[in-house]
Amino acid sequence: MRMFKRLVAVLAVMVVLPLSHAFADETTGTIVEIDPDAKSIVLDDDTVYVLPDTIDPEGLNIGDVVQITYSESDSGTLVVTALSVTN
């Protein structure tokens, strides 16, 4: 019975982990524009990312190299789920 429970747990993890990556992407780039009113940033590839309330744009600077994890909303907006400054 214990082996069966372990097998079920392993299978559940194998199913859930790929799904979490299916809805999130990562990128690295340099911030070229910050819009505090819209709570968004633009990276050097001209892609706009919207920041959640948990990330204060005032703590970011133009020229910062950032690594971003993001997901795409139903409307096509790229919403940041995690951000770290790497420079």
C-alpha positions in Angstrom: 0.0 0.0 0.0 2.8 2.4 0.8 4.4 1.8 -2.6 1.1 2.6 -4.3 0.9 5.9 -2.4 4.4 6.8 -3.4 3.7 5.9 -7.0 0.6 8.1 -7.0 2.5 11.0 -5.5 5.3 10.7 -8.1 2.8 10.5 -11.0 1.0 13.6 -9.6 4.2 15.6 -9.6 5.1 14.4 -13.1 1.7 15.6 -14.4 1.7 19.0 -12.5 5.3 20.2 -13.2 5.1 20.3 -17.0 1.8 22.2 -16.7 3.3 24.9 -14.5 5.9 25.6 -17.2 3.3 25.5 -20.0 1.8 28.7 -18.7 4.9 30.6 -17.7 7.9 31.7 -19.7 11.2 33.4 -18.8 13.3 36.0 -20.4 16.3 38.2 -19.6 16.8 41.7 -20.9 17.7 45.3 -20.2 15.0 47.8 -19.0 14.7 50.6 -21.6 11.5 52.2 -20.3 9.6 52.3 -17.0 6.0 53.5 -16.8 5.1 53.8 -13.1 1.5 54.9 -13.8 0.8 51.8 -16.0 3.0 49.7 -13.7 4.9 48.4 -16.8 8.4 48.0 -18.1 9.8 47.7 -21.6 12.8 45.5 -22.3 15.4 46.0 -25.0 13.5 43.7 -27.4 10.6 46.3 -27.2 8.4 43.9 -25.3 6.1 45.4 -22.7 5.6 43.6 -19.4 3.0 44.5 -16.8 4.1 44.4 -13.1 1.9 43.0 -10.4 1.2 45.0 -7.2 3.9 43.1 -5.4 6.7 44.6 -7.6 7.3 48.3 -7.1 8.5 50.0 -10.4 10.2 52.7 -8.3 12.8 50.1 -7.3 13.8 49.5 -10.9 16.0 51.6 -13.1 16.5 52.1 -16.8 19.6 50.0 -17.7 18.9 47.3 -15.1 19.4 43.8 -16.5 16.5 41.7 -15.3 15.4 38.1 -15.4 11.6 37.9 -15.7 9.2 35.0 -15.3 5.8 35.9 -16.9 2.6 34.5 -18.1 0.3 35.7 -20.9 -3.2 36.8 -19.9 -6.3 36.0 -21.9 -6.1 39.4 -23.5 -2.5 38.9 -24.6 -0.9 41.0 -21.9 2.4 39.7 -20.6 2.2 39.8 -16.8 5.3 39.4 -14.6 5.1 36.7 -12.0 8.7 37.0 -10.8 11.5 39.5 -11.4 15.1 39.7 -10.3 17.8 42.3 -11.2 20.9 40.5 -12.3 23.4 43.3 -12.9 
